[in-house]
Amino acid sequence: MSATVPTLRPAAETGPAAKLAPRRHKLLTKAIQDALPALYATNRVPLDDKIVHVKFFNPYGCATWWAVEGGPETDDEGEEVDFTFFGAVDLGMTEEPEWGYFSLRELEETEVRMGRHMLPLERDCWWTPKSWAEVRESLRGSEEREDA
């Protein structure tokens, strides 16, 4: 019996044979959007002191996105076309999460292939805002438990 290994792919690359599972909740709620500081608002705040307001994750693998800032992206007519986050991203390929920008559209369009099914990324609905130092400490704790 072989194990199914999940892979992350943008929806456009999955092909017609995949069955898409519906997302059960919105990735970005109005409450989260209102709580996130604007992009660049925490530039002077040390990384460890930045507050992580929302966590997105691959429910079948190790990819995780933590957002500390965010803001809407608009087109030339002023219509909101996307939402950009600043935060840490861990795709499981480096020892430490990397800091940078990612978009709501990217999160919404990325799906996890599990056999013939395509599953959406999720938002941690039970997440409570905490400092990046607290998040890092919890990551180290989980690594130590895995090594034991």
C-alpha positions in Angstrom: 0.0 0.0 0.0 1.5 3.4 -1.0 1.0 6.6 0.9 -0.5 9.7 -0.8 1.9 12.6 -0.6 0.2 16.0 -0.6 1.5 18.7 -3.0 0.8 22.4 -3.2 -0.2 23.7 -6.6 -2.0 26.8 -7.9 -5.5 25.9 -9.0 -4.7 26.6 -12.7 -2.2 23.7 -12.7 -4.4 21.0 -11.4 -6.3 20.0 -14.5 -9.9 18.9 -15.1 -9.6 15.5 -13.4 -9.2 16.9 -9.9 -12.2 17.2 -7.6 -12.2 20.5 -5.7 -13.4 20.4 -2.1 -15.1 23.6 -1.0 -13.6 25.9 1.6 -15.7 25.9 4.7 -14.9 29.5 5.8 -13.5 32.8 4.5 -9.8 33.2 4.6 -10.1 36.9 5.4 -12.9 38.2 7.5 -13.8 41.9 8.0 -12.8 41.5 11.7 -9.3 40.2 10.8 -8.9 42.8 8.1 -9.8 45.6 10.6 -7.4 44.2 13.2 -4.4 43.9 10.9 -2.1 46.9 11.0 -1.6 48.6 7.6 1.3 47.6 5.5 4.6 49.1 6.8 2.9 50.3 10.1 5.1 48.1 12.2 8.4 48.7 10.4 10.0 50.0 13.6 8.8 47.1 15.7 11.4 44.3 16.2 10.3 41.0 14.6 9.9 39.2 17.9 7.5 41.9 19.1 5.3 42.0 16.0 1.8 40.6 16.6 0.7 37.7 14.4 -3.0 38.4 13.8 -3.9 35.5 11.5 -2.5 32.1 10.5 -3.1 30.2 7.3 -2.0 26.7 6.7 -1.9 23.6 4.5 -4.2 21.1 6.5 -2.3 18.1 5.1 1.3 19.3 5.2 3.8 21.7 6.7 3.2 25.0 4.8 2.1 27.9 7.1 1.7 31.6 6.6 1.5 34.1 9.6 0.4 37.7 8.9 1.4 40.7 10.9 0.3 43.5 8.5 -2.0 43.8 5.6 -3.7 46.1 3.2 -6.0 46.1 0.2 -4.6 46.3 -3.4 -6.7 48.5 -5.8 -6.8 48.9 -9.5 -6.7 52.2 -11.4 -10.4 52.8 -10.8 -10.0 52.3 -7.0 -11.7 48.8 -7.0 -10.2 46.4 -4.5 -8.6 43.5 -6.5 -6.6 41.7 -3.8 -5.3 42.0 -0.3 -1.5 41.9 0.5 -0.1 40.5 3.7 3.3 41.0 5.3 4.4 38.1 7.5 6.4 34.9 7.9 6.1 31.9 5.6 7.2 28.4 6.3 6.9 26.0 3.3 9.0 23.4 5.1 12.1 23.9 2.9 14.2 26.0 5.3 15.0 25.9 9.0 13.5 29.2 9.8 10.3 30.8 8.3 11.1 33.6 5.8 9.6 37.1 6.1 7.9 38.7 3.1 4.7 39.6 1.2 2.0 37.2 0.1 -1.5 37.8 -1.3 -5.0 36.7 -0.4 -5.4 35.7 -4.1 -2.4 33.4 -3.9 -3.8 31.7 -0.7 -7.2 31.3 -2.3 -5.8 29.9 -5.5 -3.4 27.4 -3.9 -4.8 24.0 -3.4 -3.4 20.7 -1.9 -3.6 17.6 -4.0 -4.6 14.5 -2.1 -5.0 11.7 -4.5 -7.7 12.8 -7.0 -9.0 15.5 -4.7 -7.9 19.2 -4.5 -8.2 20.7 -1.0 -8.0 24.4 -0.2 -5.7 26.1 2.3 -7.3 26.9 5.6 -7.3 29.7 8.2 -6.7 28.7 11.8 -10.2 29.7 13.1 -9.0 29.3 16.7 -6.0 31.5 16.3 -5.5 34.2 18.9 -3.1 37.1 18.2 0.3 36.6 19.8 3.8 37.9 19.4 6.2 36.4 16.8 8.4 35.4 19.8 5.6 33.3 21.2 4.9 31.7 17.8 8.6 30.9 17.3 8.8 29.4 20.8 5.8 27.2 20.1 7.5 26.1 16.8 10.6 25.1 18.7 8.5 23.2 21.2 6.8 21.2 18.5 10.2 20.4 16.9 11.6 19.1 20.2 8.5 16.9 20.7 9.1 15.4 17.2 12.7 14.7 18.0 11.9 12.9 21.2 
